[in-house]
């Protein structure tokens, strides 16, 4: 889990790899600005891009969550 978290944080703070999830001020990137969709985007398109399993956001879970992931 720590390795995955570190990989995500490296990606989210890399201005060259991650251009979508940054807050802008006067047209310049000032800091990452992301939500759960950024984590899902990273999982699907960076971390597990070659796999068939894909992450998705569940807004109203009908099932009991087995594990929680906090970033």
N, CA, C and O atoms as a Maestro MAE file, in Angstrom:
{
 s_m_m2io_version
 :::
 2.0.0
}

f_m_ct {
 s_m_title
 :::
 protein
 m_atom[284] {
  # First column is atom index #
  i_m_mmod_type
  r_m_x_coord
  r_m_y_coord
  r_m_z_coord
  i_m_residue_number
  s_m_chain_name
  s_m_pdb_residue_name
  s_m_pdb_atom_name
  i_m_atomic_number
  :::
  1 25 0.824 -1.194 0.000 1 A "UNK " " N  " 7
  2 3 0.000 0.000 0.000 1 A "UNK " " CA " 6
  3 2 0.865 1.253 0.000 1 A "UNK " " C  " 6
  4 15 0.567 2.217 -0.706 1 A "UNK " " O  " 8
  5 25 1.939 1.243 0.791 2 A "UNK " " N  " 7
  6 3 2.798 2.427 0.853 2 A "UNK " " CA " 6
  7 2 3.488 2.675 -0.480 2 A "UNK " " C  " 6
  8 15 3.674 3.821 -0.888 2 A "UNK " " O  " 8
  9 25 3.864 1.600 -1.154 3 A "UNK " " N  " 7
  10 3 4.506 1.729 -2.455 3 A "UNK " " CA " 6
  11 2 3.544 2.326 -3.482 3 A "UNK " " C  " 6
  12 15 3.925 3.198 -4.262 3 A "UNK " " O  " 8
  13 25 2.309 1.857 -3.479 4 A "UNK " " N  " 7
  14 3 1.297 2.389 -4.401 4 A "UNK " " CA " 6
  15 2 1.029 3.856 -4.087 4 A "UNK " " C  " 6
  16 15 0.909 4.676 -4.998 4 A "UNK " " O  " 8
  17 25 0.934 4.188 -2.805 5 A "UNK " " N  " 7
  18 3 0.691 5.575 -2.415 5 A "UNK " " CA " 6
  19 2 1.850 6.463 -2.863 5 A "UNK " " C  " 6
  20 15 1.632 7.557 -3.384 5 A "UNK " " O  " 8
  21 25 3.064 5.997 -2.663 6 A "UNK " " N  " 7
  22 3 4.231 6.774 -3.070 6 A "UNK " " CA " 6
  23 2 4.255 6.974 -4.587 6 A "UNK " " C  " 6
  24 15 4.566 8.067 -5.060 6 A "UNK " " O  " 8
  25 25 3.932 5.936 -5.345 7 A "UNK " " N  " 7
  26 3 3.869 6.049 -6.809 7 A "UNK " " CA " 6
  27 2 2.822 7.080 -7.236 7 A "UNK " " C  " 6
  28 15 3.069 7.884 -8.134 7 A "UNK " " O  " 8
  29 25 1.656 7.053 -6.592 8 A "UNK " " N  " 7
  30 3 0.608 8.019 -6.927 8 A "UNK " " CA " 6
  31 2 1.064 9.439 -6.615 8 A "UNK " " C  " 6
  32 15 0.894 10.339 -7.438 8 A "UNK " " O  " 8
  33 25 1.635 9.647 -5.447 9 A "UNK " " N  " 7
  34 3 2.072 10.991 -5.069 9 A "UNK " " CA " 6
  35 2 3.181 11.502 -5.987 9 A "UNK " " C  " 6
  36 15 3.212 12.685 -6.324 9 A "UNK " " O  " 8
  37 25 4.081 10.622 -6.387 10 A "UNK " " N  " 7
  38 3 5.112 11.024 -7.353 10 A "UNK " " CA " 6
  39 2 4.479 11.460 -8.664 10 A "UNK " " C  " 6
  40 15 4.921 12.436 -9.270 10 A "UNK " " O  " 8
  41 25 3.451 10.749 -9.107 11 A "UNK " " N  " 7
  42 3 2.768 11.087 -10.350 11 A "UNK " " CA " 6
  43 2 1.981 12.390 -10.206 11 A "UNK " " C  " 6
  44 15 2.056 13.251 -11.083 11 A "UNK " " O  " 8
  45 25 1.239 12.547 -9.130 12 A "UNK " " N  " 7
  46 3 0.376 13.723 -8.983 12 A "UNK " " CA " 6
  47 2 1.205 15.009 -8.850 12 A "UNK " " C  " 6
  48 15 0.751 16.079 -9.255 12 A "UNK " " O  " 8
  49 25 2.418 14.910 -8.283 13 A "UNK " " N  " 7
  50 3 3.263 16.093 -8.119 13 A "UNK " " CA " 6
  51 2 4.193 16.332 -9.314 13 A "UNK " " C  " 6
  52 15 4.899 17.339 -9.348 13 A "UNK " " O  " 8
  53 25 4.202 15.425 -10.286 14 A "UNK " " N  " 7
  54 3 5.053 15.579 -11.471 14 A "UNK " " CA " 6
  55 2 4.314 16.419 -12.505 14 A "UNK " " C  " 6
  56 15 3.349 15.956 -13.112 14 A "UNK " " O  " 8
  57 25 4.760 17.635 -12.703 15 A "UNK " " N  " 7
  58 3 4.079 18.560 -13.616 15 A "UNK " " CA " 6
  59 2 4.150 18.113 -15.077 15 A "UNK " " C  " 6
  60 15 3.314 18.517 -15.884 15 A "UNK " " O  " 8
  61 25 5.132 17.291 -15.423 16 A "UNK " " N  " 7
  62 3 5.249 16.836 -16.804 16 A "UNK " " CA " 6
  63 2 4.318 15.670 -17.100 16 A "UNK " " C  " 6
  64 15 3.736 15.602 -18.183 16 A "UNK " " O  " 8
  65 25 4.171 14.742 -16.140 17 A "UNK " " N  " 7
  66 3 3.313 13.580 -16.353 17 A "UNK " " CA " 6
  67 2 1.858 13.882 -16.064 17 A "UNK " " C  " 6
  68 15 0.971 13.351 -16.733 17 A "UNK " " O  " 8
  69 25 1.602 14.716 -15.091 18 A "UNK " " N  " 7
  70 3 0.242 15.030 -14.679 18 A "UNK " " CA " 6
  71 2 -0.028 16.490 -14.984 18 A "UNK " " C  " 6
  72 15 0.460 17.376 -14.282 18 A "UNK " " O  " 8
  73 25 -0.799 16.744 -16.021 19 A "UNK " " N  " 7
  74 3 -1.098 18.127 -16.398 19 A "UNK " " CA " 6
  75 2 -2.540 18.510 -16.065 19 A "UNK " " C  " 6
  76 15 -2.880 19.693 -16.065 19 A "UNK " " O  " 8
  77 25 -3.376 17.535 -15.787 20 A "UNK " " N  " 7
  78 3 -4.806 17.793 -15.595 20 A "UNK " " CA " 6
  79 2 -5.171 18.199 -14.174 20 A "UNK " " C  " 6
  80 15 -6.088 18.999 -13.985 20 A "UNK " " O  " 8
  81 25 -4.493 17.680 -13.194 21 A "UNK " " N  " 7
  82 3 -4.908 17.855 -11.800 21 A "UNK " " CA " 6
  83 2 -4.054 18.883 -11.057 21 A "UNK " " C  " 6
  84 15 -3.556 18.608 -9.965 21 A "UNK " " O  " 8
  85 25 -3.889 20.051 -11.642 22 A "UNK " " N  " 7
  86 3 -3.151 21.132 -10.997 22 A "UNK " " CA " 6
  87 2 -4.019 22.373 -10.909 22 A "UNK " " C  " 6
  88 15 -4.771 22.686 -11.831 22 A "UNK " " O  " 8
  89 25 -3.908 23.077 -9.791 23 A "UNK " " N  " 7
  90 3 -4.595 24.365 -9.641 23 A "UNK " " CA " 6
  91 2 -3.757 25.420 -10.359 23 A "UNK " " C  " 6
  92 15 -2.527 25.400 -10.304 23 A "UNK " " O  " 8
  93 25 -4.437 26.329 -11.024 24 A "UNK " " N  " 7
  94 3 -3.754 27.380 -11.769 24 A "UNK " " CA " 6
  95 2 -3.998 28.730 -11.109 24 A "UNK " " C  " 6
  96 15 -5.083 29.014 -10.601 24 A "UNK " " O  " 8
  97 25 -2.965 29.541 -11.134 25 A "UNK " " N  " 7
  98 3 -3.081 30.918 -10.667 25 A "UNK " " CA " 6
  99 2 -2.312 31.784 -11.647 25 A "UNK " " C  " 6
  100 15 -1.107 31.607 -11.829 25 A "UNK " " O  " 8
  101 25 -3.006 32.721 -12.279 26 A "UNK " " N  " 7
  102 3 -2.405 33.571 -13.319 26 A "UNK " " CA " 6
  103 2 -1.782 32.737 -14.434 26 A "UNK " " C  " 6
  104 15 -0.734 33.091 -14.974 26 A "UNK " " O  " 8
  105 25 -2.433 31.628 -14.773 27 A "UNK " " N  " 7
  106 3 -1.976 30.772 -15.856 27 A "UNK " " CA " 6
  107 2 -0.817 29.855 -15.506 27 A "UNK " " C  " 6
  108 15 -0.327 29.133 -16.374 27 A "UNK " " O  " 8
  109 25 -0.365 29.863 -14.255 28 A "UNK " " N  " 7
  110 3 0.743 29.008 -13.844 28 A "UNK " " CA " 6
  111 2 0.258 27.967 -12.856 28 A "UNK " " C  " 6
  112 15 -0.607 28.240 -12.022 28 A "UNK " " O  " 8
  113 25 0.823 26.767 -12.956 29 A "UNK " " N  " 7
  114 3 0.479 25.697 -12.016 29 A "UNK " " CA " 6
  115 2 1.094 26.018 -10.658 29 A "UNK " " C  " 6
  116 15 2.279 26.338 -10.559 29 A "UNK " " O  " 8
  117 25 0.263 25.927 -9.604 30 A "UNK " " N  " 7
  118 3 0.780 26.258 -8.281 30 A "UNK " " CA " 6
  119 2 0.842 25.056 -7.348 30 A "UNK " " C  " 6
  120 15 1.743 24.978 -6.513 30 A "UNK " " O  " 8
  121 25 -0.103 24.109 -7.470 31 A "UNK " " N  " 7
  122 3 -0.083 22.898 -6.648 31 A "UNK " " CA " 6
  123 2 -1.105 21.906 -7.185 31 A "UNK " " C  " 6
  124 15 -2.045 22.297 -7.876 31 A "UNK " " O  " 8
  125 25 -0.929 20.616 -6.870 32 A "UNK " " N  " 7
  126 3 -1.922 19.624 -7.300 32 A "UNK " " CA " 6
  127 2 -3.275 19.910 -6.648 32 A "UNK " " C  " 6
  128 15 -3.352 20.332 -5.495 32 A "UNK " " O  " 8
  129 25 -4.314 19.674 -7.402 33 A "UNK " " N  " 7
  130 3 -5.685 19.868 -6.935 33 A "UNK " " CA " 6
  131 2 -6.478 18.675 -7.461 33 A "UNK " " C  " 6
  132 15 -6.882 18.655 -8.624 33 A "UNK " " O  " 8
  133 25 -6.697 17.689 -6.604 34 A "UNK " " N  " 7
  134 3 -7.290 16.443 -7.091 34 A "UNK " " CA " 6
  135 2 -8.304 15.890 -6.109 34 A "UNK " " C  " 6
  136 15 -8.364 16.284 -4.945 34 A "UNK " " O  " 8
  137 25 -9.106 14.955 -6.625 35 A "UNK " " N  " 7
  138 3 -10.110 14.262 -5.826 35 A "UNK " " CA " 6
  139 2 -10.009 12.773 -6.135 35 A "UNK " " C  " 6
  140 15 -9.014 12.323 -6.703 35 A "UNK " " O  " 8
  141 25 -11.010 12.024 -5.773 36 A "UNK " " N  " 7
  142 3 -11.000 10.571 -6.002 36 A "UNK " " CA " 6
  143 2 -10.871 10.225 -7.479 36 A "UNK " " C  " 6
  144 15 -10.295 9.193 -7.821 36 A "UNK " " O  " 8
  145 25 -11.393 11.064 -8.352 37 A "UNK " " N  " 7
  146 3 -11.301 10.786 -9.789 37 A "UNK " " CA " 6
  147 2 -9.851 10.757 -10.267 37 A "UNK " " C  " 6
  148 15 -9.529 10.016 -11.196 37 A "UNK " " O  " 8
  149 25 -8.977 11.540 -9.657 38 A "UNK " " N  " 7
  150 3 -7.560 11.525 -10.034 38 A "UNK " " CA " 6
  151 2 -6.928 10.191 -9.679 38 A "UNK " " C  " 6
  152 15 -6.130 9.657 -10.449 38 A "UNK " " O  " 8
  153 25 -7.276 9.650 -8.527 39 A "UNK " " N  " 7
  154 3 -6.739 8.353 -8.119 39 A "UNK " " CA " 6
  155 2 -7.223 7.260 -9.068 39 A "UNK " " C  " 6
  156 15 -6.450 6.385 -9.458 39 A "UNK " " O  " 8
  157 25 -8.489 7.309 -9.435 40 A "UNK " " N  " 7
  158 3 -9.051 6.337 -10.377 40 A "UNK " " CA " 6
  159 2 -8.382 6.469 -11.737 40 A "UNK " " C  " 6
  160 15 -8.035 5.466 -12.361 40 A "UNK " " O  " 8
  161 25 -8.200 7.696 -12.198 41 A "UNK " " N  " 7
  162 3 -7.533 7.945 -13.471 41 A "UNK " " CA " 6
  163 2 -6.116 7.365 -13.450 41 A "UNK " " C  " 6
  164 15 -5.693 6.716 -14.406 41 A "UNK " " O  " 8
  165 25 -5.392 7.599 -12.360 42 A "UNK " " N  " 7
  166 3 -4.031 7.080 -12.239 42 A "UNK " " CA " 6
  167 2 -4.022 5.551 -12.218 42 A "UNK " " C  " 6
  168 15 -3.208 4.928 -12.899 42 A "UNK " " O  " 8
  169 25 -4.914 4.950 -11.445 43 A "UNK " " N  " 7
  170 3 -4.964 3.489 -11.380 43 A "UNK " " CA " 6
  171 2 -5.234 2.885 -12.757 43 A "UNK " " C  " 6
  172 15 -4.559 1.939 -13.163 43 A "UNK " " O  " 8
  173 25 -6.212 3.425 -13.474 44 A "UNK " " N  " 7
  174 3 -6.626 2.858 -14.757 44 A "UNK " " CA " 6
  175 2 -5.660 3.149 -15.900 44 A "UNK " " C  " 6
  176 15 -5.477 2.309 -16.781 44 A "UNK " " O  " 8
  177 25 -5.040 4.325 -15.898 45 A "UNK " " N  " 7
  178 3 -4.247 4.738 -17.052 45 A "UNK " " CA " 6
  179 2 -2.743 4.751 -16.833 45 A "UNK " " C  " 6
  180 15 -1.980 4.901 -17.788 45 A "UNK " " O  " 8
  181 25 -2.309 4.597 -15.590 46 A "UNK " " N  " 7
  182 3 -0.874 4.592 -15.312 46 A "UNK " " CA " 6
  183 2 -0.473 3.282 -14.636 46 A "UNK " " C  " 6
  184 15 0.326 2.519 -15.178 46 A "UNK " " O  " 8
  185 25 -1.018 3.028 -13.474 47 A "UNK " " N  " 7
  186 3 -0.603 1.874 -12.666 47 A "UNK " " CA " 6
  187 2 -0.997 0.543 -13.300 47 A "UNK " " C  " 6
  188 15 -0.162 -0.353 -13.420 47 A "UNK " " O  " 8
  189 25 -2.250 0.403 -13.703 48 A "UNK " " N  " 7
  190 3 -2.756 -0.875 -14.231 48 A "UNK " " CA " 6
  191 2 -3.226 -0.749 -15.672 48 A "UNK " " C  " 6
  192 15 -4.215 -1.377 -16.047 48 A "UNK " " O  " 8
  193 25 -2.548 0.040 -16.482 49 A "UNK " " N  " 7
  194 3 -3.014 0.303 -17.845 49 A "UNK " " CA " 6
  195 2 -3.015 -0.936 -18.730 49 A "UNK " " C  " 6
  196 15 -3.756 -0.972 -19.713 49 A "UNK " " O  " 8
  197 25 -2.222 -1.939 -18.424 50 A "UNK " " N  " 7
  198 3 -2.167 -3.146 -19.248 50 A "UNK " " CA " 6
  199 2 -3.121 -4.226 -18.770 50 A "UNK " " C  " 6
  200 15 -3.332 -5.212 -19.477 50 A "UNK " " O  " 8
  201 25 -3.699 -4.069 -17.595 51 A "UNK " " N  " 7
  202 3 -4.585 -5.094 -17.038 51 A "UNK " " CA " 6
  203 2 -6.019 -4.928 -17.516 51 A "UNK " " C  " 6
  204 15 -6.381 -3.920 -18.124 51 A "UNK " " O  " 8
  205 25 -6.817 -5.933 -17.229 52 A "UNK " " N  " 7
  206 3 -8.230 -5.861 -17.623 52 A "UNK " " CA " 6
  207 2 -9.100 -5.329 -16.488 52 A "UNK " " C  " 6
  208 15 -10.196 -4.827 -16.736 52 A "UNK " " O  " 8
  209 25 -8.626 -5.433 -15.248 53 A "UNK " " N  " 7
  210 3 -9.397 -4.916 -14.110 53 A "UNK " " CA " 6
  211 2 -9.258 -3.403 -14.080 53 A "UNK " " C  " 6
  212 15 -8.160 -2.872 -14.247 53 A "UNK " " O  " 8
  213 25 -10.358 -2.715 -13.869 54 A "UNK " " N  " 7
  214 3 -10.353 -1.258 -13.835 54 A "UNK " " CA " 6
  215 2 -11.012 -0.766 -12.560 54 A "UNK " " C  " 6
  216 15 -11.960 -1.368 -12.057 54 A "UNK " " O  " 8
  217 25 -10.489 0.342 -12.045 55 A "UNK " " N  " 7
  218 3 -11.057 0.972 -10.853 55 A "UNK " " CA " 6
  219 2 -12.217 1.868 -11.279 55 A "UNK " " C  " 6
  220 15 -12.233 2.399 -12.389 55 A "UNK " " O  " 8
  221 25 -13.179 2.026 -10.384 56 A "UNK " " N  " 7
  222 3 -14.280 2.951 -10.649 56 A "UNK " " CA " 6
  223 2 -14.744 3.541 -9.328 56 A "UNK " " C  " 6
  224 15 -14.571 2.940 -8.268 56 A "UNK " " O  " 8
  225 25 -15.326 4.706 -9.408 57 A "UNK " " N  " 7
  226 3 -15.821 5.402 -8.232 57 A "UNK " " CA " 6
  227 2 -17.224 4.911 -7.918 57 A "UNK " " C  " 6
  228 15 -18.108 4.932 -8.775 57 A "UNK " " O  " 8
  229 25 -17.419 4.472 -6.688 58 A "UNK " " N  " 7
  230 3 -18.736 4.028 -6.236 58 A "UNK " " CA " 6
  231 2 -19.258 5.109 -5.295 58 A "UNK " " C  " 6
  232 15 -18.727 5.293 -4.199 58 A "UNK " " O  " 8
  233 25 -20.282 5.811 -5.716 59 A "UNK " " N  " 7
  234 3 -20.773 6.923 -4.906 59 A "UNK " " CA " 6
  235 2 -21.740 6.473 -3.824 59 A "UNK " " C  " 6
  236 15 -21.764 7.053 -2.738 59 A "UNK " " O  " 8
  237 25 -22.528 5.459 -4.101 60 A "UNK " " N  " 7
  238 3 -23.466 4.919 -3.118 60 A "UNK " " CA " 6
  239 2 -23.293 3.413 -3.048 60 A "UNK " " C  " 6
  240 15 -24.029 2.670 -3.697 60 A "UNK " " O  " 8
  241 25 -22.332 2.961 -2.270 61 A "UNK " " N  " 7
  242 3 -22.080 1.516 -2.252 61 A "UNK " " CA " 6
  243 2 -23.267 0.727 -1.713 61 A "UNK " " C  " 6
  244 15 -23.844 1.067 -0.680 61 A "UNK " " O  " 8
  245 25 -23.613 -0.317 -2.426 62 A "UNK " " N  " 7
  246 3 -24.698 -1.198 -2.005 62 A "UNK " " CA " 6
  247 2 -24.152 -2.345 -1.159 62 A "UNK " " C  " 6
  248 15 -24.915 -3.078 -0.530 62 A "UNK " " O  " 8
  249 25 -22.853 -2.493 -1.146 63 A "UNK " " N  " 7
  250 3 -22.217 -3.580 -0.428 63 A "UNK " " CA " 6
  251 2 -21.333 -3.005 0.677 63 A "UNK " " C  " 6
  252 15 -20.963 -1.831 0.641 63 A "UNK " " O  " 8
  253 25 -21.007 -3.824 1.634 64 A "UNK " " N  " 7
  254 3 -20.102 -3.400 2.691 64 A "UNK " " CA " 6
  255 2 -18.682 -3.411 2.140 64 A "UNK " " C  " 6
  256 15 -18.260 -4.388 1.522 64 A "UNK " " O  " 8
  257 25 -17.962 -2.350 2.360 65 A "UNK " " N  " 7
  258 3 -16.599 -2.226 1.871 65 A "UNK " " CA " 6
  259 2 -15.690 -3.146 2.674 65 A "UNK " " C  " 6
  260 15 -15.720 -3.138 3.905 65 A "UNK " " O  " 8
  261 25 -14.875 -3.946 1.970 66 A "UNK " " N  " 7
  262 3 -13.974 -4.882 2.628 66 A "UNK " " CA " 6
  263 2 -12.715 -4.176 3.128 66 A "UNK " " C  " 6
  264 15 -12.230 -4.464 4.222 66 A "UNK " " O  " 8
  265 25 -12.189 -3.252 2.324 67 A "UNK " " N  " 7
  266 3 -10.988 -2.523 2.690 67 A "UNK " " CA " 6
  267 2 -11.171 -1.058 2.325 67 A "UNK " " C  " 6
  268 15 -11.804 -0.735 1.320 67 A "UNK " " O  " 8
  269 25 -10.620 -0.185 3.134 68 A "UNK " " N  " 7
  270 3 -10.631 1.246 2.845 68 A "UNK " " CA " 6
  271 2 -9.216 1.680 2.569 68 A "UNK " " C  " 6
  272 15 -8.272 1.206 3.202 68 A "UNK " " O  " 8
  273 25 -9.069 2.580 1.625 69 A "UNK " " N  " 7
  274 3 -7.767 3.102 1.245 69 A "UNK " " CA " 6
  275 2 -7.771 4.592 1.482 69 A "UNK " " C  " 6
  276 15 -8.562 5.320 0.881 69 A "UNK " " O  " 8
  277 25 -6.892 5.052 2.355 70 A "UNK " " N  " 7
  278 3 -6.789 6.478 2.663 70 A "UNK " " CA " 6
  279 2 -5.503 7.036 2.085 70 A "UNK " " C  " 6
  280 15 -4.434 6.448 2.248 70 A "UNK " " O  " 8
  281 25 -5.607 8.172 1.408 71 A "UNK " " N  " 7
  282 3 -4.431 8.853 0.870 71 A "UNK " " CA " 6
  283 2 -4.285 10.183 1.542 71 A "UNK " " C  " 6
  284 15 -3.353 10.929 1.239 71 A "UNK " " O  " 8
  :::
 }
 m_bond[283] {
  # First column is bond index #
  i_m_from
  i_m_to
  i_m_order
  :::
  1 1 2 1
  2 2 3 1
  3 3 4 2
  4 3 5 1
  5 5 6 1
  6 6 7 1
  7 7 8 2
  8 7 9 1
  9 9 10 1
  10 10 11 1
  11 11 12 2
  12 11 13 1
  13 13 14 1
  14 14 15 1
  15 15 16 2
  16 15 17 1
  17 17 18 1
  18 18 19 1
  19 19 20 2
  20 19 21 1
  21 21 22 1
  22 22 23 1
  23 23 24 2
  24 23 25 1
  25 25 26 1
  26 26 27 1
  27 27 28 2
  28 27 29 1
  29 29 30 1
  30 30 31 1
  31 31 32 2
  32 31 33 1
  33 33 34 1
  34 34 35 1
  35 35 36 2
  36 35 37 1
  37 37 38 1
  38 38 39 1
  39 39 40 2
  40 39 41 1
  41 41 42 1
  42 42 43 1
  43 43 44 2
  44 43 45 1
  45 45 46 1
  46 46 47 1
  47 47 48 2
  48 47 49 1
  49 49 50 1
  50 50 51 1
  51 51 52 2
  52 51 53 1
  53 53 54 1
  54 54 55 1
  55 55 56 2
  56 55 57 1
  57 57 58 1
  58 58 59 1
  59 59 60 2
  60 59 61 1
  61 61 62 1
  62 62 63 1
  63 63 64 2
  64 63 65 1
  65 65 66 1
  66 66 67 1
  67 67 68 2
  68 67 69 1
  69 69 70 1
  70 70 71 1
  71 71 72 2
  72 71 73 1
  73 73 74 1
  74 74 75 1
  75 75 76 2
  76 75 77 1
  77 77 78 1
  78 78 79 1
  79 79 80 2
  80 79 81 1
  81 81 82 1
  82 82 83 1
  83 83 84 2
  84 83 85 1
  85 85 86 1
  86 86 87 1
  87 87 88 2
  88 87 89 1
  89 89 90 1
  90 90 91 1
  91 91 92 2
  92 91 93 1
  93 93 94 1
  94 94 95 1
  95 95 96 2
  96 95 97 1
  97 97 98 1
  98 98 99 1
  99 99 100 2
  100 99 101 1
  101 101 102 1
  102 102 103 1
  103 103 104 2
  104 103 105 1
  105 105 106 1
  106 106 107 1
  107 107 108 2
  108 107 109 1
  109 109 110 1
  110 110 111 1
  111 111 112 2
  112 111 113 1
  113 113 114 1
  114 114 115 1
  115 115 116 2
  116 115 117 1
  117 117 118 1
  118 118 119 1
  119 119 120 2
  120 119 121 1
  121 121 122 1
  122 122 123 1
  123 123 124 2
  124 123 125 1
  125 125 126 1
  126 126 127 1
  127 127 128 2
  128 127 129 1
  129 129 130 1
  130 130 131 1
  131 131 132 2
  132 131 133 1
  133 133 134 1
  134 134 135 1
  135 135 136 2
  136 135 137 1
  137 137 138 1
  138 138 139 1
  139 139 140 2
  140 139 141 1
  141 141 142 1
  142 142 143 1
  143 143 144 2
  144 143 145 1
  145 145 146 1
  146 146 147 1
  147 147 148 2
  148 147 149 1
  149 149 150 1
  150 150 151 1
  151 151 152 2
  152 151 153 1
  153 153 154 1
  154 154 155 1
  155 155 156 2
  156 155 157 1
  157 157 158 1
  158 158 159 1
  159 159 160 2
  160 159 161 1
  161 161 162 1
  162 162 163 1
  163 163 164 2
  164 163 165 1
  165 165 166 1
  166 166 167 1
  167 167 168 2
  168 167 169 1
  169 169 170 1
  170 170 171 1
  171 171 172 2
  172 171 173 1
  173 173 174 1
  174 174 175 1
  175 175 176 2
  176 175 177 1
  177 177 178 1
  178 178 179 1
  179 179 180 2
  180 179 181 1
  181 181 182 1
  182 182 183 1
  183 183 184 2
  184 183 185 1
  185 185 186 1
  186 186 187 1
  187 187 188 2
  188 187 189 1
  189 189 190 1
  190 190 191 1
  191 191 192 2
  192 191 193 1
  193 193 194 1
  194 194 195 1
  195 195 196 2
  196 195 197 1
  197 197 198 1
  198 198 199 1
  199 199 200 2
  200 199 201 1
  201 201 202 1
  202 202 203 1
  203 203 204 2
  204 203 205 1
  205 205 206 1
  206 206 207 1
  207 207 208 2
  208 207 209 1
  209 209 210 1
  210 210 211 1
  211 211 212 2
  212 211 213 1
  213 213 214 1
  214 214 215 1
  215 215 216 2
  216 215 217 1
  217 217 218 1
  218 218 219 1
  219 219 220 2
  220 219 221 1
  221 221 222 1
  222 222 223 1
  223 223 224 2
  224 223 225 1
  225 225 226 1
  226 226 227 1
  227 227 228 2
  228 227 229 1
  229 229 230 1
  230 230 231 1
  231 231 232 2
  232 231 233 1
  233 233 234 1
  234 234 235 1
  235 235 236 2
  236 235 237 1
  237 237 238 1
  238 238 239 1
  239 239 240 2
  240 239 241 1
  241 241 242 1
  242 242 243 1
  243 243 244 2
  244 243 245 1
  245 245 246 1
  246 246 247 1
  247 247 248 2
  248 247 249 1
  249 249 250 1
  250 250 251 1
  251 251 252 2
  252 251 253 1
  253 253 254 1
  254 254 255 1
  255 255 256 2
  256 255 257 1
  257 257 258 1
  258 258 259 1
  259 259 260 2
  260 259 261 1
  261 261 262 1
  262 262 263 1
  263 263 264 2
  264 263 265 1
  265 265 266 1
  266 266 267 1
  267 267 268 2
  268 267 269 1
  269 269 270 1
  270 270 271 1
  271 271 272 2
  272 271 273 1
  273 273 274 1
  274 274 275 1
  275 275 276 2
  276 275 277 1
  277 277 278 1
  278 278 279 1
  279 279 280 2
  280 279 281 1
  281 281 282 1
  282 282 283 1
  283 283 284 2
  :::
 }
}
